[in-house]
């Protein structure tokens, strides 16, 4: 595991939960936040620890982005329904990792406009979001063998059902264990990528030699019951596969046989190059070809103008689509993928 720089100050976050203690504990991480209305106040980041006996340690987190609700529902359900009698090792559960963003229902924090999944490794003396990132990187990741980060498309995007992401590991044995965990999760679509975002959680996990899985569960600012049910079954099954969970909650099988996909970052993302009203010409799950019309961008303020036609630059499966119709230049309209 990565060694902490000796001169780096301790995190200002204080945990009400003993992350080395046995049994089931539920409380808050106290993020100091001194403002006009509350001079000695703190932001309450919910956390739970469920531990019993010997076994692996697994961190399951959601609310990395505050407008992604499916994971928050799932992690809260884990906290309610799992007792220490069903655990071997330790589960650390973080349903609203960037609590200020999650409380506001925003992708980024209203305190500092911070995007938690673009803030690692963080800074204990930085903004609130940087302090949270630092705590996850230095205080949580070194304690766990696996981290599962539950996302969705949020308010601006919708994924094609339930999707899983992981980064390829150059170590063959670790890669084999990673692939086994992905299949145990059993979401319909599964991506294996080569280069993690250096400021994201997957890169942070790699720095600590921690296996990491990231799920994208629907989106559109909604909670879709079918996606939620698939993700719940997959989450319980992978926790059983990892050895941290046992007992009657465990499903007999993963929800699906995962279809393995890859993304070409240079060709599979489709962006708007004009402002306008977005009219998609394809649907999630469609197979498209390079040059095929993807969308029209309308300009109602200039009705005499023809809408701008956007085309796909590669073949692929449509796995993600923009939700809001009102669009600006630089907004992502679609994401494609191909079979691995």
Secondary structure as UniProt FT lines:
FT   TURN            6..7
FT   STRAND          14..15
FT   TURN            19..20
FT   STRAND          23..32
FT   TURN            36..37
FT   TURN            39..40
FT   STRAND          42..52
FT   STRAND          57..62
FT   TURN            66..67
FT   HELIX           70..81
FT   HELIX           84..86
FT   STRAND          89..94
FT   TURN            95..98
FT   HELIX           99..104
FT   TURN            110..112
FT   HELIX           116..118
FT   TURN            120..121
FT   TURN            124..125
FT   HELIX           128..135
FT   HELIX           136..140
FT   HELIX           141..143
FT   STRAND          146..151
FT   TURN            154..156
FT   STRAND          157..167
FT   HELIX           172..185
FT   STRAND          189..193
FT   TURN            198..199
FT   HELIX           201..207
FT   TURN            208..209
FT   STRAND          211..219
FT   TURN            220..221
FT   HELIX           225..242
FT   TURN            248..249
FT   STRAND          259..262
FT   TURN            265..267
FT   STRAND          269..271
FT   STRAND          276..280
FT   TURN            284..285
FT   STRAND          287..288
FT   TURN            290..291
FT   STRAND          293..298
FT   HELIX           300..302
FT   TURN            303..304
FT   STRAND          308..311
FT   STRAND          316..322
FT   STRAND          326..327
FT   TURN            329..330
FT   STRAND          332..339
//
